[in-house]
Amino acid sequence: MDIGSVIDNSFSAAVGVDAVIYALAAIGLNVQFGYTGLLNFGQVGFAAVGAYGIAISVNYYGWPLWAGILLGLAAAVVLALLLGLPTLRLRADYLAIVTIAAGEIIRLVARSVTFNDYTGGSAGLSDFAQSFYDLNPYGAGRQSLGPIQLSSNDLWMVTVGWSVVLLMTLLVWSLMRSPWGRVLKAIREDEDAVRSLGKNAYWYKMQSLILGGLLGAVAGFAFAVAKTSVQPDNYSTDFTFFAYAALILGGAATTWGPVIGSIIFWFLLAFTDSLLRQLVSNDLLPDAIISGTQVGQVRFMLVGVGLVALMVFRPQGIFGNKRELALDE
């Protein structure tokens, strides 16, 4: 059994493209849920409009990639307004229902035959990210950084991606230390008290929803460019739940919790997957217990059990502060 291969695959996944994408999505959820208390279950919708923003603008209109990014960000703002205007005056439950439905609506609209000329239907769109990879300074082939093995394009993607993650993390850190950020935290704790002090809680919540949605759109950009294609079924509810898993694992309402949580989440997924496949291929686990085709499902079960245990014994997450936020309260 090759334990070295298991470790190498795990570290590569921990800093790889998926970890970047879900770190960005989780940072957005941290602004909305961790700091403001907004239950957004449709972060995938913001990622989808961001991804389709660049894909459609490049493929259909022939715009440069940077213009597509601006279009995707504008679409995320519009989506946040459409979701927030009718719901943010109501209880958080309504926002959760509306956002999870909106994410599915966007996916189904993108799959529909009616918009096939724009979205590519179920086949999606591709060939829009070449201008990004033309800037790749790394040589061709696979690149090695200790135990981390990445292709040249993936290394370029994670270099840019982690730089963006760092910038977004510092942005959120600075905002949450400002008077604006303190109002968001106060809304999370007692919205009525914030209103009694003359603050427009509704508008602050709207700003939080927009900012978190913009970060979700940035995650969508990374997802689209990394995969070099946009397909509607990639933007299912799993995307949002994985981002929440990363957030909860690292610790909501913390600066680095979403980032570290994403790294740990993808490390664990890759570790359990590689380890189980090694055990099965070396006949250390008989087919009566698990077969090679079942490894993909079992790894999610094992990581899920770990998350449940975390919620029981440390509900604020690994790096969270229970005095500020505990998810069982």
N, C-alpha and C positions, 0 to 999 in steps of 0.2 A: 504494500500500500504506500502510495506516494504522498506523504504528509506535506512535503515541500510544495507540491503542486496545489494542494488545498489552501495553504497559507498564501501562496502567490496570487491565486485567483481571488481570494478574499480581500487582500490589500488592493488589488487592481480595481475591484468593484467598489471598495470603500472610498476611493478618490476618483472614480470613473465618471462617465457622462451622467448616468442615472442619479448618482449622489448629488451632482451639481443641480440637475433639474429639480429634484425634490427638495433640496435645500432652499432654492429660490421660492418654490411654491409654499414651503413651510414657513419661511420668513414672512410671506404675505399673510398667511393664516395667523401667525403670531401677532401681527399688528391688529387683525380683526378680532380674533378669539382671545389670545393671550392677554393683550393689553386693553381691549375695549369690551370684551365679552360678547361679541357678535358671532352667532353660529352660522358660518358660511359653509354649507355642504356642497357648493357648486364651484369650487376653485378651478375645477377642470374646465368650466365654461369660459373663464377668463383666459386660461391657457389655450383653449381652442380658438378663440377669436384672435388672440395674438399670433398663433401659428398660421391660421388662414389669412390673417392680414398680410403677412409677408409672402405667403405662397401665391395668393390671388394677385397681389400687386405686381409681383415679378413675372408670373406665368401669363396672366391675362392682360395686364396693362403694360407690361414691359418696363416697369419702374425699377430703379436701383434698390438694392436690399435695404439701405438706410431709410428710404422713403416708405418701404413696407413696414419697417419697425415703427415709424411714426403713425402709420395707419392702424397698426395693431394696438398701439397704446391708446389712440383715440377711440377705437372700438371698445377697449376695456373700460374707458371712462363712461362711454354711452351705456354699456351693459350695467355698470355699477349704478348709474342713475336710474335706469329702468327697473332694476331690482330693488333699490333702496327707497325710492320715492314713495311707493305704496306700502312698504312694509316696516320701515324703521320707526314709525310712530307707534307700531304695535309691539307685542311681545316678541322675544327672540325666536320663539317657535315658528312664527310665520316666516321669518327670514330663512330659517333652515329649510322649511318646506318649499319656498319659492326658489331658492338657489339650487337645490338638488334637482328640482323639476327643470329649471332653466338649463342646467348642464346637459340633461338628456335631450331637451328640445333642440339645443344647438347641434348636438351630435346627429340627431335624426334628420334635421334640416340639411346638414352637410351631406348626409347619405342619400337624400331624396333625388329622384330623377329630374325633378323640376329645375334644380340648380346645378345640374350635372356639368354644364358648360363653364360654370364658375368654380365649383368645388371639386370636380372630378368624380362626384358620386362616391360609391363605396370603394372605388379604386384609389381615390385621393389624388394628390398632386405631387410632383417631384421636379427635379432639375431647377431649383431656385436658389441653391446654397453655394453654387460654384464660386461666386465672387468672394465669399468668405474664405473658402479653402485655398483660393489663389494667393491669399496672404500668408499661408502657412510657411513659417521659416524652417521647419524641421525637415530632415531628409525623408526619402521614401522608405517604406517598410516599417517593421515594428521597432518601437523604442523601449529601452529598458532603463528604469530608474530603481535600482535595487530589486526588491521583490515585485515591483509594479511593472507590468507589461501592457503597453498600449500601442495601437497603430499610430502612424504619424498624424492622421487626421483627428483621431481621438485625443491625442496629446495636445494638439493645437486647440481643440474644443475645450478641454478641461483647463488649459492654461488661461484662456479667455474667460471661461465659465467661473472658475474659482476667483479670478480677479473681480468679476462682477458680483459674486457672492460676498466677497470682502467689502466692496464698496456699499452694497445694499445693507449689509450688517452694520457698518459704521453709520450709514444714514439713519437707520432705525434707532440705533443707540443714541445718536445725537438728538433725534426728534423726541424720544421718550424721556430724555433728561430736560427737555424744554418745558415751558408752561403748557404748551399744547399737549405734550405727552402726559403731563400730570392730570390734565382734564380727562383724557381718555381713561386713565387708570381710575379716576374718581367715578366716571360713568360706569365702569365695570363693577365697582363696589356698591355704589348707591346713586342711581340716576336721579332720583327725586331730590336728593341733597344738592346735586349739581344744578338742577333747575332752580332750586330755591336760592342759589347764589347768583342767579341771573345769567347763567351760561345757556346757550342754545344747544342742548344735548343732541337734538335731532341733527343739526348741521355738523357737529363734531363726529357723530357716528357715520354720517354720509362721507365725510372726509376720510375716515378710517377705512370704510368699505372701498372707496376709490383707490386709496394708496395700496391696500392689500390686493385689490384687483389688478393694479398696474404691475405689482410684483409677480402675480400669477401669470400675466401676459408675458413678462420677461422669461418666466419658466417655460412658457409655450414657445417663445422664440428659440430657446436652447433646445427644447425637445425637437422642434421641426428641423433646425439646422443640423443637429447631431444625427438624426435619422435620415436626413436629406430627402424626406418625404413627409407629407401630411395625410393621414388616413383617419377617417372619422371614428372608427372603432378603437383607435388608440386613445381616444379622449372619453373614456367611460368613467363611471363613478370610482373605479379602482384608483384612478389618479389622485382624487381628493383624499380617499381613505389612506393611501400610502403616505401622503403629505401629512395628514393628521397623526399617523403612526410615528413618523419622524419627529414631529413637534412634541407629542406626548412623551416619547422616549427620552428626548433631550431635556425637556422641561419648558412648558409654556411660560410666557412672560419673562423670559431670560434672553439676554443678548445673543449668546452663542448656542443656546439650546437647540434651535431648529437645525443649525449647521452640524453640530456634533451628533444630533439625533439622526440626521440623514446618513452621515458617515457610518454610524454604528448599525443602523437598519440595513444598509446594503452590504456591509461586512457580514452581518449575521445571515442574511439571505444567501449570499455567495458561499459562506462557510458551510452552512447546513447542506446546501445543494451539492457542493463538491465532495464533502465528507460522505454523504449518503451514496453518491454515485461510486465513490471509491470502495465503500463497504459492499455495495451490491456487486460491482464488477469483480471483486476479489472473493466473492461467495462468503463474506463474513456476515451478511444478512440474507437469509434464504428468501426465495420468491414467495413463500407462504406468508411472510411478514410484510415485505415490500418489494415491488419490482422496479425496474429502471424507469418505466413509464409513469410510475406513481411518485417519483421523487419530487417533481415540480409542485405537486399538491401538498405533499407531506412537509416540505420545507416551510410553507406558509402556515401549516398547522403548528409546527414546532415554535416558530417565531411568534405566532399568535398566542400560544400558551405562555411564552415568556412575557409578552405584553400584558396579559391578564394578571400574571404574578406581580408585575411591576405596579399595576393599578391597585392591587391589594396591599402591597407592602410599602410602596413609595408612590402614591398617586400624583405627586407634584412633578414626577419625572426625575431623571438621574441628577440633573443639575438645578432643578427647580427649588424654590424657596416656599415651604409649606405655609409660612406666615403670610405670604403674598398671594399665592394661588394654589389651591388643592382641588383637583378635578372631582373629588368625591363629595364636595360640599355643595 
